[in-house]
Amino acid sequence: MEVYFIFKGKNSKDMGVLISAMPDIVKPQRRESEIVIPGRNGTLTIDDGAFESYTLTVECSTRGTDKLSQIAAWLDGSGDLILSTEPDKIYRARISNAISISDVIYLYNSFLVQFKVFPFKYSVNAVRSHADDLTIAAPTSIKNKGTVYSQPTITIYGTGDVNLTINDTNYGFLGVDEFITVDSEMMEVYKGNTNCNNKFSAMDFPKFEVGMNAMSWTGNVTKVEIEPKWRWL
């Protein structure tokens, strides 16, 4: 199988980059801390439910020096990353190491690219075409296809006060005027470009657990649009 990676929409093959070693598939670590309590045996482990970012390293080389400037400019900053070893998944990544053209020439055009990636992978089709997006007009159950809870973007169309329930958790929206959007990943509530955080009432933001999730609401709601953002570890 020919190996490659796609970063910020550009394929390493088209940039003249050869891959000598792809990274292993990594499972992110949970974010935990240990606390020592005087007089108590062992340690107390605190798990906040989040996961740590990690680094994927790709060993690369080039066929010549003609494209080194373009390669150095491309392999910089942040963007979506697709690996040929997992072509159906997208990582959110940023370059964590500086790639020096002089170093590349000195090392016979061999260099490392280190991607600092967020702990979750997303569906390529969902990101590119919103293939997983849902529109519902009545209470229903939604299946999380991923391997970890998702943080969706939900837009509620209706008027007045609305109470959204996912499983047994309630999320209140006050004075909805036509529509309102809650982005759980960004922890923001808004209508278009207008911030509406003051209209949201809940202890946390909506999420879909792995498996089936019951979703219902009370209030004057015509429809609910969902970008579920299924994720994989």
N, C-alpha and C positions, 0 to 999 in steps of 0.2 A: 504494500500500500504506500502510495506517495504521501509524504508527510508535508504539512504546511501549517501556517496559522494565518488568520485574518484579523487585522487590528485596524480599527477606525475605518473599516470598509475596504482596506487594501490587502490583497493576498501576498504572502511572502514570495510565492513563486513568480508573480508578476514584477516584484521588486528585485528579482535576481538574488534572493537570499536562499541559501541551501541550509537544510536542517540536518545536523548530525546527531542530535539527541533531543527528544521531546520530554516534557516533565511527566512524572508519575501522577496518577489521579490521587488527590489528597482529600481527606475528610477533615473539615475544619474543627478546631478545638472549641469546646464550650468555654465561655468566659466565666471562670470561677476564681474565687479567692479563699484562702484558708486563714482562719483566725484562731489564735491560741488563747484559751481562756484559763487563767490561773486556777489551779486546783482541779481542772477537768482533764480527764485522760483524752489523748488524741487531739485532733483539731476539728473545728467547726467549718464546714465547707459551705460557702455562699455561692449559689448559682442564680444569676439574674436572667437566665433564659436566652442570652445573646451568644453569638459565636464570634471568634476572632478572625480577622483577615489573615491571609498567608501569601507566600511567594511561590510563583511558578517560574522555573528557569528553563529557557530554551537555548541550546548550543547551536550557534549559527556560523556561517561563513558566506563569502561572496565569490562570484566568478571573476571578478576584477574590481577595479577601483572607480569605474565610470559613474556608478550610482551611489557612491558612498555619501555624498552630501544629501541626496534625496532620502536615503535610508536613515541617516542620522536625524533629519527633520521629521520623518514619519514616526520613528520609534522614540516618541517624546510625548509627555502629557498623558491624558486619560482617554479612554474609549472602550467600546465593546470588543471583546476578544473571543474568537472561535478557534478551537484546536481541531486538527484533522482526526485526532483520537476520540473526540466527542463532537462530531459535526452537527448534532441536533441541539447543542447547548451553547449558551452565551454567558461569558463571564463579564462582570464589570471590573475593569482593570485600569491600572496606571503604571507607567514605566517607573521603576524604583531605582534604576541605576543609570548613570550618565554613560553614553556610548561615545567615546572619543574617536574621531576619524584617524588621528595619528596613531592611537593604540591599535586600531584595526589594521592599518597598513603594516605596523611593526610586527604584529602577531600573524602575519601571512593571511590577512583578511578573515581571521577567526575572531568571534566575539560572543559574549553572553548577553541575552536579553532577559531581564528579571521583571516579571509582571507581579505587582502587588494587587491581589484580587480580593474583592468582597467575598464573604464566606459562602454565598449561594450562587447556584447556576440557574439560568432561566431558559425557557424554550425558545429556540430560534424562530420557529413559526409564529409564536405568540408575540414576540418582540417586533418582528418584521411586518406581520399582517394582522395583528390583534385577533388571531384565530380563536383564542380562548375566551374572548369577551362575551358577556351575557347581557341580555335584556329580559327582565321578568316583569310581569304585571300582576302577579298573585304570589302569595307565600309559597315557598318551595324548599327543596333540599338541594344543596350544592356539594359536589364531591371535589375535594382537594386532590388533584392528581399527583402532587409532588410528594416529597419525603420529609417536609418540614412545614410548619405553619406558614401561611402567606399573609402579606400585608397589602390588601387590595386598595384600589381606588374605586369609590362608590359614588355615583351621582343619583340623587333622589329628585324626582320630578313631582311637584305637588305644591300645596299651599298650606300655611298655618303650621302648627306644632306637629312634629312627626316623631314617633318613637320606633326606632329600628331595633329588632332583636335578632341576634345571631347566636344559635344554641340557647343558652340561658342568660346571656349578657345583653343589657339594654343600652342603647345609644340614643340620646335625645337631641333633636334639632329644633330650635325655636324660631318661629316666624319665617318659615320657608316661603320664598317669593319666586315662584316658577320652578327653580331648581337650586340645589346646593350640593357641593362635592366635598367628600372627605377623603384625603390621601393619607392612608395609614403609614406608609413608608416615610413620608416627609413630615408626618404629624401636623398636618395643616387642614383647615376647613375653609372653603372659599366658594364664591360665585363669580366665575370668570376671573377678572383681575382683582376682585374685591375680597379682602380678608374677612372671614366670618367665624373666626375662632370663638368669638363671644356668643355665638349661637349654638355651640356644641356643648353638650352636657354628658360626661361619662368619665369613669376613672381611667380608661385606657382607650386606644383606638381599635376599630374593628379588625378582626383577623379570622381566617379560616383554618381550623385545625386539620391535620391529616385525616382523610376519610370523609364521611358525610357530615354536613353542617346544615341545620335547620335555620331558615331565614324567613322572618315575617315582620309585619309592621302594623302600627295603628296610626290613624290620621288620614288626611286627604292626599293620597299618593296615586298618581296615574301609572308610573313605571319606575323601575330602578335599573340603572345601567352599571355593570360591574366589569372592571378590569382586574381579574383575580390575581395575576402575577404569581402563578404557581412556581415553586422553587424546589431545587434539589440540593442535597449536601454533596 
